Amino acid sequence: MLVVLGTAACGGDSGAAAGSGVDRVTYVTGFGISGRESYVHTAMAKGFFREAGIEVTVQPGQAGPFNETAVGSGRAQFAAVDTSGAFVRFVKTPAGQRRVHTVAAVQQRTLLSMVTLDDRNIRVAKDLAGKRLGVGPGAAPRVMWPLYARLAGVNPGSVRFVESKPDALAGLLVAGKVDAIGLFVAGVPQVEAAEARLAAEQGRPPRQVVKLPYSDVLTDLYGTVLITSNTLLEQDPDLVRRFTAALMKGLQYAVEHPQEAGRILHEYDAKQDPVTAAAELELMKPYSVPPAGRPYGSMSEAQVARTLALLKNLPELQNLPVPVDAPQELVAFEVVPR
């Protein structure tokens, strides 16, 4: 499924349309098409990319490794990925094989959470002990679980993980096959919609959704970030800055006008419910608004360094060199919105 503005994007490196002076790029969403990803569609519809001299093709993403490969190989020029997975993969990749850099933060705090229903008697993180947790294979909620659990007072080994395709997690939860699921906070409206449908079928009131945000204890962890290739950073940093600025204008407009952004998404993809999309953006707004005086998308070297210091405690990174004192190895601060 492709959502296209203007002519199709060229493969490989970015390129200008013949005689037009317009740069054409491909952007990969974090995962699929949804309300929380719709800021790119808002930027397209409001003309922010056009004003920046850019035509954009949007490709639905398939989570971090797929998205990073698309950008690193030149099949796409930009992509959204979750910070935790992106930084972990960066550290685990030999220096000579690293092909991407982070250039902006879509959310200033992580959206990762555990989500459950009120009849499961899970109110705080400690209540997750002994429970079945549904997660996507290799998904960020599971990657970060050891750190979240320890800081929240839970024995990381006291739960049983049940792997499933990400789009099936809400169904597992409402059907009672798992006790909680690893999900972005902004994905809660999808769970509420699934529960409402089941409740209507069973002739009962819908159960209430309970969320346990990782950001309650992982306070320095960014959420989704924008990445681009090292090649494009070297060859056309101006394009990187223009694209990032236009996308962040779309992000700000979308979270400030969620109902309009939901309608825009529905126009691009009729399968997307505008009400659910708007609800996702409303939930995402407090996580995306930058600190006072900073633009949308901003990142600080100090916060990235604190994030890396935190990630050093992950079991899979404890014996690897984590560049805590060199956050610029992961983030191209020269093009990050200032």
NUPABA-311230 format. One record per residue (C-alpha): x, y, z; residue in three letters; residue number from 1. Coordinates in steps of 0.25 Angstrom, whole numbers. Layout:
+-------+-------+-------+------+------+
!     x !     y !     z ! resn ! resi !
+-------+-------+-------+------+------+
!     X !     Y !     Z !  Ala !  NUM !
...
+-------+-------+-------+------+------+
This chain:
+-------+-------+-------+------+------+
!     x !     y !     z ! resn ! resi !
+-------+-------+-------+------+------+
!     0 !     0 !     0 !  Met !    1 !
!     6 !    13 !    -4 !  Leu !    2 !
!     1 !    27 !    -2 !  Val !    3 !
!     7 !    37 !   -12 !  Val !    4 !
!     8 !    52 !   -14 !  Leu !    5 !
!    11 !    55 !   -28 !  Gly !    6 !
!    19 !    46 !   -36 !  Thr !    7 !
!    25 !    33 !   -31 !  Ala !    8 !
!    38 !    34 !   -23 !  Ala !    9 !
!    51 !    30 !   -30 !  Cys !   10 !
!    58 !    18 !   -24 !  Gly !   11 !
!    72 !    19 !   -18 !  Gly !   12 !
!    77 !    33 !   -15 !  Asp !   13 !
!    68 !    45 !   -15 !  Ser !   14 !
!    67 !    52 !   -28 !  Gly !   15 !
!    60 !    65 !   -34 !  Ala !   16 !
!    49 !    63 !   -44 !  Ala !   17 !
!    54 !    67 !   -58 !  Ala !   18 !
!    55 !    82 !   -60 !  Gly !   19 !
!    46 !    84 !   -47 !  Ser !   20 !
!    56 !    86 !   -36 !  Gly !   21 !
!    47 !    78 !   -27 !  Val !   22 !
!    54 !    67 !   -19 !  Asp !   23 !
!    46 !    53 !   -18 !  Arg !   24 !
!    48 !    44 !    -6 !  Val !   25 !
!    42 !    32 !     0 !  Thr !   26 !
!    38 !    32 !    15 !  Tyr !   27 !
!    35 !    19 !    22 !  Val !   28 !
!    25 !    20 !    34 !  Thr !   29 !
!    29 !    14 !    48 !  Gly !   30 !
!    18 !     2 !    46 !  Phe !   31 !
!     7 !     2 !    36 !  Gly !   32 !
!    -3 !    13 !    34 !  Ile !   33 !
!   -10 !    18 !    46 !  Ser !   34 !
!   -14 !    31 !    54 !  Gly !   35 !
!    -1 !    32 !    61 !  Arg !   36 !
!     7 !    31 !    48 !  Glu !   37 !
!    -2 !    41 !    41 !  Ser !   38 !
!     6 !    54 !    43 !  Tyr !   39 !
!    13 !    51 !    30 !  Val !   40 !
!     0 !    51 !    22 !  His !   41 !
!    -4 !    64 !    29 !  Thr !   42 !
!     9 !    70 !    25 !  Ala !   43 !
!     6 !    66 !    10 !  Met !   44 !
!    -8 !    71 !    11 !  Ala !   45 !
!    -5 !    84 !    17 !  Lys !   46 !
!     6 !    87 !     6 !  Gly !   47 !
!    18 !    87 !    16 !  Phe !   48 !
!    26 !    78 !     7 !  Phe !   49 !
!    22 !    85 !    -5 !  Arg !   50 !
!    27 !    98 !     1 !  Glu !   51 !
!    40 !    92 !     4 !  Ala !   52 !
!    42 !    87 !   -11 !  Gly !   53 !
!    40 !    72 !    -8 !  Ile !   54 !
!    30 !    62 !   -13 !  Glu !   55 !
!    28 !    50 !    -4 !  Val !   56 !
!    24 !    35 !    -5 !  Thr !   57 !
!    19 !    29 !     8 !  Val !   58 !
!    22 !    14 !     9 !  Gln !   59 !
!    16 !     7 !    22 !  Pro !   60 !
!    27 !     2 !    31 !  Gly !   61 !
!    29 !   -12 !    37 !  Gln !   62 !
!    37 !    -8 !    50 !  Ala !   63 !
!    51 !    -4 !    52 !  Gly !   64 !
!    60 !   -14 !    45 !  Pro !   65 !
!    52 !   -13 !    32 !  Phe !   66 !
!    51 !     2 !    32 !  Asn !   67 !
!    66 !     3 !    35 !  Glu !   68 !
!    70 !    -6 !    24 !  Thr !   69 !
!    61 !     2 !    14 !  Ala !   70 !
!    68 !    15 !    18 !  Val !   71 !
!    82 !     9 !    19 !  Gly !   72 !
!    80 !     2 !     5 !  Ser !   73 !
!    75 !    15 !    -2 !  Gly !   74 !
!    61 !     9 !    -4 !  Arg !   75 !
!    56 !    20 !     4 !  Ala !   76 !
!    62 !    33 !     9 !  Gln !   77 !
!    55 !    35 !    22 !  Phe !   78 !
!    48 !    26 !    32 !  Ala !   79 !
!    42 !    26 !    46 !  Ala !   80 !
!    47 !    16 !    57 !  Val !   81 !
!    46 !    14 !    72 !  Asp !   82 !
!    58 !    20 !    79 !  Thr !   83 !
!    60 !     8 !    88 !  Ser !   84 !
!    61 !    -2 !    77 !  Gly !   85 !
!    69 !     7 !    68 !  Ala !   86 !
!    80 !    11 !    78 !  Phe !   87 !
!    81 !    -4 !    82 !  Val !   88 !
!    83 !    -8 !    68 !  Arg !   89 !
!    93 !     3 !    66 !  Phe !   90 !
!   102 !    -1 !    78 !  Val !   91 !
!   101 !   -16 !    73 !  Lys !   92 !
!   105 !   -12 !    59 !  Thr !   93 !
!   120 !   -11 !    56 !  Pro !   94 !
!   125 !     3 !    54 !  Ala !   95 !
!   128 !     1 !    39 !  Gly !   96 !
!   114 !    -5 !    36 !  Gln !   97 !
!   106 !     6 !    42 !  Arg !   98 !
!    98 !    13 !    31 !  Arg !   99 !
!    88 !    22 !    37 !  Val !  100 !
!    87 !    34 !    47 !  His !  101 !
!    76 !    40 !    55 !  Thr !  102 !
!    72 !    54 !    51 !  Val !  103 !
!    59 !    57 !    60 !  Ala !  104 !
!    50 !    52 !    71 !  Ala !  105 !
!    35 !    50 !    68 !  Val !  106 !
!    33 !    48 !    83 !  Gln !  107 !
!    41 !    54 !    94 !  Gln !  108 !
!    37 !    43 !   103 !  Arg !  109 !
!    35 !    28 !   100 !  Thr !  110 !
!    21 !    23 !    96 !  Leu !  111 !
!    24 !     9 !   100 !  Leu !  112 !
!    14 !     3 !   110 !  Ser !  113 !
!     7 !    -9 !   115 !  Met !  114 !
!    -8 !    -9 !   113 !  Val !  115 !
!   -18 !   -17 !   120 !  Thr !  116 !
!   -33 !   -17 !   123 !  Leu !  117 !
!   -39 !   -14 !   137 !  Asp !  118 !
!   -44 !   -28 !   140 !  Asp !  119 !
!   -30 !   -33 !   140 !  Arg !  120 !
!   -27 !   -27 !   153 !  Asn !  121 !
!   -15 !   -20 !   148 !  Ile !  122 !
!   -13 !    -6 !   154 !  Arg !  123 !
!     2 !    -4 !   155 !  Val !  124 !
!    14 !   -11 !   149 !  Ala !  125 !
!    16 !   -20 !   161 !  Lys !  126 !
!     3 !   -26 !   157 !  Asp !  127 !
!     9 !   -32 !   144 !  Leu !  128 !
!    17 !   -42 !   152 !  Ala !  129 !
!    12 !   -56 !   148 !  Gly !  130 !
!     4 !   -51 !   136 !  Lys !  131 !
!     4 !   -54 !   121 !  Arg !  132 !
!     9 !   -42 !   113 !  Leu !  133 !
!     6 !   -42 !    98 !  Gly !  134 !
!    17 !   -35 !    89 !  Val !  135 !
!    22 !   -34 !    75 !  Gly !  136 !
!    34 !   -42 !    72 !  Pro !  137 !
!    46 !   -34 !    75 !  Gly !  138 !
!    37 !   -22 !    78 !  Ala !  139 !
!    42 !   -10 !    87 !  Ala !  140 !
!    33 !   -13 !    99 !  Pro !  141 !
!    40 !   -27 !   100 !  Arg !  142 !
!    54 !   -21 !    98 !  Val !  143 !
!    52 !   -11 !   108 !  Met !  144 !
!    44 !   -20 !   118 !  Trp !  145 !
!    57 !   -23 !   127 !  Pro !  146 !
!    60 !    -9 !   130 !  Leu !  147 !
!    45 !    -5 !   132 !  Tyr !  148 !
!    42 !   -16 !   141 !  Ala !  149 !
!    54 !   -14 !   150 !  Arg !  150 !
!    51 !     1 !   151 !  Leu !  151 !
!    36 !    -2 !   154 !  Ala !  152 !
!    39 !   -13 !   164 !  Gly !  153 !
!    36 !   -25 !   156 !  Val !  154 !
!    45 !   -38 !   155 !  Asn !  155 !
!    47 !   -37 !   139 !  Pro !  156 !
!    47 !   -53 !   139 !  Gly !  157 !
!    33 !   -54 !   146 !  Ser !  158 !
!    25 !   -52 !   133 !  Val !  159 !
!    22 !   -61 !   121 !  Arg !  160 !
!    23 !   -55 !   108 !  Phe !  161 !
!    13 !   -59 !    97 !  Val !  162 !
!    18 !   -54 !    83 !  Glu !  163 !
!     8 !   -50 !    72 !  Ser !  164 !
!     7 !   -41 !    60 !  Lys !  165 !
!     6 !   -27 !    65 !  Pro !  166 !
!    -8 !   -25 !    58 !  Asp !  167 !
!   -13 !   -37 !    66 !  Ala !  168 !
!   -10 !   -33 !    80 !  Leu !  169 !
!   -22 !   -25 !    83 !  Ala !  170 !
!   -31 !   -37 !    79 !  Gly !  171 !
!   -22 !   -46 !    88 !  Leu !  172 !
!   -25 !   -37 !   100 !  Leu !  173 !
!   -40 !   -35 !    98 !  Val !  174 !
!   -41 !   -50 !    96 !  Ala !  175 !
!   -34 !   -53 !   109 !  Gly !  176 !
!   -22 !   -61 !   103 !  Lys !  177 !
!   -12 !   -51 !   109 !  Val !  178 !
!   -13 !   -42 !   122 !  Asp !  179 !
!    -7 !   -30 !   116 !  Ala !  180 !
!     0 !   -26 !   103 !  Ile !  181 !
!    12 !   -17 !   100 !  Gly !  182 !
!     7 !    -6 !    92 !  Leu !  183 !
!     9 !     9 !    89 !  Phe !  184 !
!     1 !    18 !    98 !  Val !  185 !
!    -5 !    24 !    85 !  Ala !  186 !
!   -10 !    10 !    81 !  Gly !  187 !
!   -20 !    10 !    92 !  Val !  188 !
!   -32 !    14 !    84 !  Pro !  189 !
!   -30 !     2 !    75 !  Gln !  190 !
!   -31 !    -7 !    87 !  Val !  191 !
!   -44 !     1 !    92 !  Glu !  192 !
!   -50 !    -1 !    78 !  Ala !  193 !
!   -47 !   -16 !    78 !  Ala !  194 !
!   -53 !   -17 !    92 !  Glu !  195 !
!   -65 !    -9 !    88 !  Ala !  196 !
!   -68 !   -18 !    77 !  Arg !  197 !
!   -67 !   -30 !    85 !  Leu !  198 !
!   -76 !   -24 !    96 !  Ala !  199 !
!   -86 !   -21 !    86 !  Ala !  200 !
!   -86 !   -35 !    81 !  Glu !  201 !
!   -87 !   -41 !    95 !  Gln !  202 !
!   -98 !   -31 !   100 !  Gly !  203 !
!   -90 !   -25 !   111 !  Arg !  204 !
!   -83 !   -11 !   115 !  Pro !  205 !
!   -69 !   -10 !   110 !  Pro !  206 !
!   -57 !   -12 !   120 !  Arg !  207 !
!   -48 !     0 !   122 !  Gln !  208 !
!   -34 !     0 !   117 !  Val !  209 !
!   -23 !     2 !   127 !  Val !  210 !
!    -9 !     6 !   122 !  Lys !  211 !
!     4 !     5 !   129 !  Leu !  212 !
!    14 !    15 !   122 !  Pro !  213 !
!    29 !    12 !   122 !  Tyr !  214 !
!    31 !    27 !   122 !  Ser !  215 !
!    27 !    26 !   137 !  Asp !  216 !
!    41 !    21 !   140 !  Val !  217 !
!    49 !    22 !   127 !  Leu !  218 !
!    48 !    37 !   128 !  Thr !  219 !
!    60 !    40 !   118 !  Asp !  220 !
!    56 !    31 !   107 !  Leu !  221 !
!    51 !    37 !    94 !  Tyr !  222 !
!    40 !    31 !    86 !  Gly !  223 !
!    39 !    30 !    71 !  Thr !  224 !
!    51 !    37 !    64 !  Val !  225 !
!    53 !    40 !    49 !  Leu !  226 !
!    65 !    34 !    42 !  Ile !  227 !
!    73 !    36 !    29 !  Thr !  228 !
!    85 !    30 !    23 !  Ser !  229 !
!    99 !    35 !    25 !  Asn !  230 !
!   100 !    36 !    10 !  Thr !  231 !
!    89 !    46 !     9 !  Leu !  232 !
!    94 !    54 !    21 !  Leu !  233 !
!   108 !    55 !    14 !  Glu !  234 !
!   102 !    58 !     0 !  Gln !  235 !
!    90 !    67 !     3 !  Asp !  236 !
!    89 !    72 !    17 !  Pro !  237 !
!    80 !    83 !    12 !  Asp !  238 !
!    70 !    73 !     7 !  Leu !  239 !
!    70 !    66 !    21 !  Val !  240 !
!    68 !    79 !    28 !  Arg !  241 !
!    56 !    83 !    19 !  Arg !  242 !
!    49 !    70 !    20 !  Phe !  243 !
!    51 !    69 !    35 !  Thr !  244 !
!    45 !    83 !    37 !  Ala !  245 !
!    33 !    80 !    28 !  Ala !  246 !
!    30 !    67 !    35 !  Leu !  247 !
!    31 !    74 !    48 !  Met !  248 !
!    22 !    84 !    44 !  Lys !  249 !
!    12 !    73 !    40 !  Gly !  250 !
!    14 !    67 !    54 !  Leu !  251 !
!    11 !    80 !    61 !  Gln !  252 !
!    -1 !    82 !    52 !  Tyr !  253 !
!    -6 !    68 !    54 !  Ala !  254 !
!    -6 !    68 !    69 !  Val !  255 !
!   -12 !    82 !    70 !  Glu !  256 !
!   -23 !    79 !    60 !  His !  257 !
!   -25 !    64 !    62 !  Pro !  258 !
!   -39 !    63 !    57 !  Gln !  259 !
!   -35 !    70 !    44 !  Glu !  260 !
!   -23 !    61 !    43 !  Ala !  261 !
!   -32 !    49 !    45 !  Gly !  262 !
!   -40 !    53 !    33 !  Arg !  263 !
!   -28 !    55 !    25 !  Ile !  264 !
!   -23 !    41 !    28 !  Leu !  265 !
!   -37 !    35 !    24 !  His !  266 !
!   -36 !    43 !    11 !  Glu !  267 !
!   -23 !    36 !     8 !  Tyr !  268 !
!   -28 !    22 !    13 !  Asp !  269 !
!   -43 !    20 !    14 !  Ala !  270 !
!   -40 !     8 !    23 !  Lys !  271 !
!   -35 !    17 !    34 !  Gln !  272 !
!   -45 !    22 !    44 !  Asp !  273 !
!   -44 !    37 !    46 !  Pro !  274 !
!   -49 !    37 !    60 !  Val !  275 !
!   -39 !    26 !    64 !  Thr !  276 !
!   -28 !    34 !    57 !  Ala !  277 !
!   -31 !    46 !    64 !  Ala !  278 !
!   -32 !    39 !    78 !  Ala !  279 !
!   -18 !    34 !    75 !  Glu !  280 !
!   -12 !    47 !    72 !  Leu !  281 !
!   -19 !    53 !    85 !  Glu !  282 !
!   -12 !    43 !    93 !  Leu !  283 !
!     1 !    45 !    86 !  Met !  284 !
!     1 !    60 !    88 !  Lys !  285 !
!     7 !    61 !   102 !  Pro !  286 !
!    18 !    52 !    98 !  Tyr !  287 !
!    22 !    60 !    85 !  Ser !  288 !
!    21 !    74 !    90 !  Val !  289 !
!    36 !    79 !    92 !  Pro !  290 !
!    42 !    86 !   105 !  Pro !  291 !
!    38 !   101 !   105 !  Ala !  292 !
!    46 !   109 !    95 !  Gly !  293 !
!    50 !    97 !    87 !  Arg !  294 !
!    44 !    93 !    73 !  Pro !  295 !
!    37 !    80 !    70 !  Tyr !  296 !
!    47 !    69 !    67 !  Gly !  297 !
!    58 !    75 !    76 !  Ser !  298 !
!    68 !    66 !    83 !  Met !  299 !
!    78 !    69 !    93 !  Ser !  300 !
!    92 !    63 !    94 !  Glu !  301 !
!    90 !    61 !   110 !  Ala !  302 !
!    77 !    54 !   108 !  Gln !  303 !
!    83 !    44 !    98 !  Val !  304 !
!    95 !    42 !   107 !  Ala !  305 !
!    86 !    38 !   118 !  Arg !  306 !
!    78 !    29 !   109 !  Thr !  307 !
!    91 !    22 !   105 !  Leu !  308 !
!    95 !    21 !   120 !  Ala !  309 !
!    82 !    14 !   123 !  Leu !  310 !
!    83 !     5 !   111 !  Leu !  311 !
!    96 !     0 !   116 !  Lys !  312 !
!    88 !    -8 !   126 !  Asn !  313 !
!    81 !   -17 !   116 !  Leu !  314 !
!    87 !   -31 !   117 !  Pro !  315 !
!    90 !   -31 !   102 !  Glu !  316 !
!    98 !   -19 !   103 !  Leu !  317 !
!   106 !   -21 !   116 !  Gln !  318 !
!   118 !   -26 !   109 !  Asn !  319 !
!   118 !   -16 !    97 !  Leu !  320 !
!   124 !    -2 !    96 !  Pro !  321 !
!   112 !     8 !    98 !  Val !  322 !
!   116 !    22 !    93 !  Pro !  323 !
!   111 !    29 !   105 !  Val !  324 !
!   121 !    40 !   104 !  Asp !  325 !
!   119 !    42 !    89 !  Ala !  326 !
!   104 !    43 !    86 !  Pro !  327 !
!   107 !    49 !    72 !  Gln !  328 !
!   111 !    35 !    67 !  Glu !  329 !
!    96 !    32 !    67 !  Leu !  330 !
!    90 !    46 !    65 !  Val !  331 !
!    93 !    56 !    54 !  Ala !  332 !
!    92 !    68 !    63 !  Phe !  333 !
!    96 !    78 !    52 !  Glu !  334 !
!    83 !    76 !    45 !  Val !  335 !
!    74 !    73 !    57 !  Val !  336 !
!    63 !    84 !    59 !  Pro !  337 !
!    69 !    95 !    68 !  Arg !  338 !
+-------+-------+-------+------+------+
